[in-house]
Amino acid sequence: MRKSINGLAAIVEQELELNPMTETLFVFCNRGRDKIKMLYWERNGFVLWYKRLEKQRFKWLQQANRDPVVLTGYQLNLLLDGLDIFNNKPHESLIYSSIS
């Protein structure tokens, strides 16, 4: 978690092979899973958010999985609140064309 804006942007660009200057929120977690940094490009500059937990740990994917994960805003809020969004799945969505 020593990296700041330039270091995190370089990870996005070089390791993830993505453009850090898009309207995408990139979320990074440390090994101890008690700190999260979020990097976001906003019109003319980067925004960096940082959250450190005092006692608990964030529920995070295993380190072996290095592929980017796409989250909704709702899922990000659940993650930041400490819920395990990777192993708990909601009820299946049902779509009907009529009630009969």
C-alpha positions as CSV (number, residue, x, y, z in Angstrom):
1,M,0.0,0.0,0.0
2,R,3.0,2.3,-0.5
3,K,2.0,3.3,-4.0
4,S,0.2,6.5,-4.5
5,I,-1.5,7.9,-7.6
6,N,1.3,7.4,-10.1
7,G,2.2,3.9,-8.9
8,L,-1.4,2.7,-9.0
9,A,-2.0,4.3,-12.4
10,A,1.1,2.4,-13.6
11,I,-0.2,-0.9,-12.3
12,V,-3.5,-0.3,-14.1
13,E,-1.7,0.5,-17.3
14,Q,1.1,-2.0,-17.3
15,E,-0.2,-5.0,-15.4
16,L,-3.9,-4.8,-16.1
17,E,-3.3,-3.4,-19.5
18,L,-6.2,-0.9,-19.0
19,N,-6.3,2.9,-19.4
20,P,-6.4,4.5,-15.9
21,M,-7.8,7.7,-17.4
22,T,-11.2,6.3,-18.1
23,E,-14.4,6.6,-16.0
24,T,-13.5,3.5,-14.1
25,L,-12.9,3.1,-10.4
26,F,-9.9,0.8,-9.7
27,V,-9.8,-0.8,-6.3
28,F,-6.7,-2.2,-4.7
29,C,-6.4,-4.2,-1.5
30,N,-3.3,-4.9,0.6
31,R,-2.1,-8.4,1.6
32,G,-3.4,-8.0,5.1
33,R,-6.8,-7.1,3.6
34,D,-7.3,-4.2,6.1
35,K,-6.6,-1.4,3.7
36,I,-8.2,-0.4,0.4
37,K,-7.2,2.3,-2.1
38,M,-9.5,3.4,-4.9
39,L,-8.2,5.3,-8.0
40,Y,-10.5,7.2,-10.3
41,W,-9.9,9.7,-13.1
42,E,-12.3,12.7,-12.9
43,R,-12.3,15.0,-15.9
44,N,-8.9,16.6,-15.4
45,G,-7.1,14.7,-12.6
46,F,-7.0,11.6,-10.4
47,V,-8.9,11.1,-7.2
48,L,-7.5,8.7,-4.6
49,W,-9.6,7.3,-1.8
50,Y,-8.1,5.3,1.1
51,K,-9.9,3.2,3.8
52,R,-8.1,1.5,6.7
53,L,-10.0,-0.9,9.0
54,E,-9.0,-0.9,12.6
55,K,-9.9,-4.5,13.5
56,Q,-11.7,-6.4,10.7
57,R,-10.5,-7.4,7.2
58,F,-12.1,-6.9,3.8
59,K,-13.5,-9.9,2.1
60,W,-11.4,-10.3,-1.0
61,L,-10.6,-12.7,-3.8
62,Q,-7.7,-15.1,-3.4
63,Q,-4.4,-13.7,-4.5
64,A,-4.0,-16.4,-7.2
65,N,-6.8,-14.7,-9.2
66,R,-5.2,-11.7,-10.8
67,D,-7.9,-11.0,-13.3
68,P,-9.9,-7.7,-13.0
69,V,-13.3,-8.0,-11.4
70,V,-16.2,-5.7,-12.5
71,L,-18.4,-4.6,-9.6
72,T,-21.6,-2.5,-9.5
73,G,-21.8,0.4,-7.2
74,Y,-24.0,-1.6,-4.9
75,Q,-21.5,-4.4,-4.7
76,L,-18.7,-1.9,-3.9
77,N,-20.7,-0.5,-1.1
78,L,-21.3,-4.1,0.3
79,L,-17.5,-4.8,0.0
80,L,-16.6,-1.6,1.8
81,D,-19.2,-2.5,4.5
82,G,-17.4,-5.9,5.1
83,L,-19.7,-8.3,3.3
84,D,-18.3,-11.1,1.2
85,I,-19.6,-10.3,-2.3
86,F,-17.4,-13.0,-4.0
87,N,-18.8,-16.1,-2.2
88,N,-22.4,-15.0,-1.4
89,K,-24.7,-14.9,-4.4
90,P,-28.2,-13.3,-4.3
91,H,-31.4,-15.1,-5.4
92,E,-31.6,-15.7,-9.1
93,S,-33.4,-13.0,-11.0
94,L,-36.7,-14.1,-12.5
95,I,-38.2,-12.5,-15.6
96,Y,-41.7,-13.3,-16.7
97,S,-43.7,-12.1,-19.7
98,S,-47.1,-12.5,-18.0
99,I,-48.6,-13.5,-14.6
100,S,-50.3,-16.6,-15.9
